[in-house]
Amino acid sequence: MNELLWFVSRATGTASIVLLTAVLVLGALTAGRRSRSVSQTVVVGLHRSLALGTSVFLLAHIATAILETYVKIDWISAVVPFTSGYQPLWVGLGTLAFDIILAVVATSLLRHRLSRRVWRAVHLTAFALWPMALVHGYAMGTANEPMLRLVPVACAVVGGLALTWRALASHADHNRRQAVLTQEWS
């Protein structure tokens, strides 16, 4: 049974980082866009659905990591960063990423009750949790299983390309805003 939990923990962790990267890519594609086109609506819906799927796989990953007894990780270490007796730095980065995900999910569920500014500030922390999760996944990946190390690297490349595109892409109204900013006001 313990071996099964170990495999499930690794599989759900791997699925979590792949899904989290997909959520990040979709978020980067839609960030700052005000379009209400059908394709935009579909992409935002997919972003939200994959975020939910990520949360489910992440909860399974955490639960199986705690339940398997090969290494000792307790429930408190799943919520309070850097308290694990096993690999406190690497487990702690995963815990910190999980805590940020909890905040992002909570504020997303309460979005209609929060100001856009508060929601956006919390939501932008996802850009910090993603590299933490990548480092956690890479460092905790089993050395004799190259795929467990390759997946975070591939996700880093894909996510890095999406973030680079996002940083370089302009908004649809960029030219109009630039023209307004260059006008002289007398």
N, C-alpha and C positions, 0 to 999 in steps of 0.2 A: 504493500500500500504506500509506503514512504517513497519508493522509487517512482510510483505513478504520480504522486504529488510533486516530486521534483521535476518530472517531465512536464506536467501541466503548468507548473510555475514558470518554467522557461518558455514554454509555448505561448502562454498568455502574456508574458512580458514582451516577447518578440512581436506578437500581434498588436500589443498596446503601442509600441513605438512606431510600427508601420502605420497604424490607424492615426496616431497623433501627428505623424508627418503628413498624412493625407489631409487631416483637418487643418494643419498649418498652411499647406499649399492652397487649399480652397479658400481659407481665410485671407491669404495674401492676394489671391486673385480677385476677391470681392471687396477688400478693404478700400474704403474711400469712394466706392462707386455708388452713385445715387440712382442708377437705372432701376426700373421696375419691370424690365423685360421678362418674358417667360424663362429664358435661359438663366438670367440672374436669379430669379426665384428658385429655380431648380438647384442651382449651385449652392445657394444659401441653405436650402432645405437639406441637401446632401451634407453640407458642412455640419449642420446641427445633428443630423442622424449619425454621422460618423463620430461626432463628439460623444454622443450617447453610447455608441458601441465601444469607443475607447474607454469610457468610464466603466462599463461592464467588464471588459477584459482586464482593466487595471485592478478592479476590486477582486476579481478571481486570482490575478497574479499575486496580490498582497495576501489574500487569505491562504492560498496554497503555500506561499513562502513562509508564512507563520506556522501553518499546520505541519509541514514536513519537518522532520527532526534531524536531518543531516547537519544543518547548522542551526544555531539558536537565534531566532529573531522573534522578539515578543511583540504583543499588540501595541504597546506604548511606542516602540520604535517605528511603527507604521505611521504614527501621527506626529511624534516629537523628533525632529531631525537630530542626527548625530548621537543618538543614545543607544544604538545597537552595540552589543558586545562583539558582533561579527562584522568585520569590515565597516567600521562606523562612518568613514568618509563616504564610501561608495553607496552604502545603504542610506546614509543621511541625505545624499543628493537626490536619491529616488524619493525619499520621504518629503523633502522640501518641494520637489516637483508635484507630488501628490497633494500637498497642502495648498499649493497654488491652484491646482486643478479644482480642488474643492471650492476655493474662493471664486474661480471663474464660473463654475457650474452654478453655485449659489446666486451669484449676481446675474447670471443669464436667466435663471428661473425667476428672479425678482426684477428683471429688466423694466417691466412696465411700472414698477414702483420706485425706481431709481432715476436720478438724472442721467442724461446721456453722458455727461462728463465723468461721473462716478463709474458707471458701467464700463465706459471705454478705458478709463485708467486701470481698472482691475483686469479687464480683458487683455490689455496690452502686456500684462505680466506673463501671458502665455508665451511671449517671445523669449522670456527668461527661463521658463520651465522646460521648454523643448530642448535646449542644449544640456540642461541638467539631466534630463531623462536620457539623452543620447550618451552622455558620459557614464551615467549609471549603468546603462545597458551594455556599453562597451567594456567597462571595467568589471562588471559582474558576469559577463559572458564567459562561458567555459572555454579555457584555452584549447582543449582537445576537440572542440566543436567549432571549426572555423566559421560556420554559417552564423553562429550566435555572435560572432564578432563582426562578420561582414554586414549583417543587417543594419546595425547602427551606423556603420560607415556609409552604406548606400543611402540610408535615410538622411544623413548629414549632407550628402552631395545633392540629393533631390531637393531637400528643404532649403539648402543654401542657394541653389539656383532660383528657386521661387522667391526667396527673400531678396536676392539681388535684382531680379526682374521687378519686384514690387518697389524697391528703392529707386530704380531707374525709370519706371513707367510714370507717365504723367496722367493727371486726372483729365477727364473730358473737358472740363472748363479751365484747364491750366492756362491756356493762351489768353482767355478773357480776363482771368485774375491778374496775369502779368501785365496786360494792357492797362487795367485799372490802377495797378500799383505804380506804373511809370507815368501816369498822367500828373500834370502839375495842377495843383489846386491854388487858385489865387484868392 
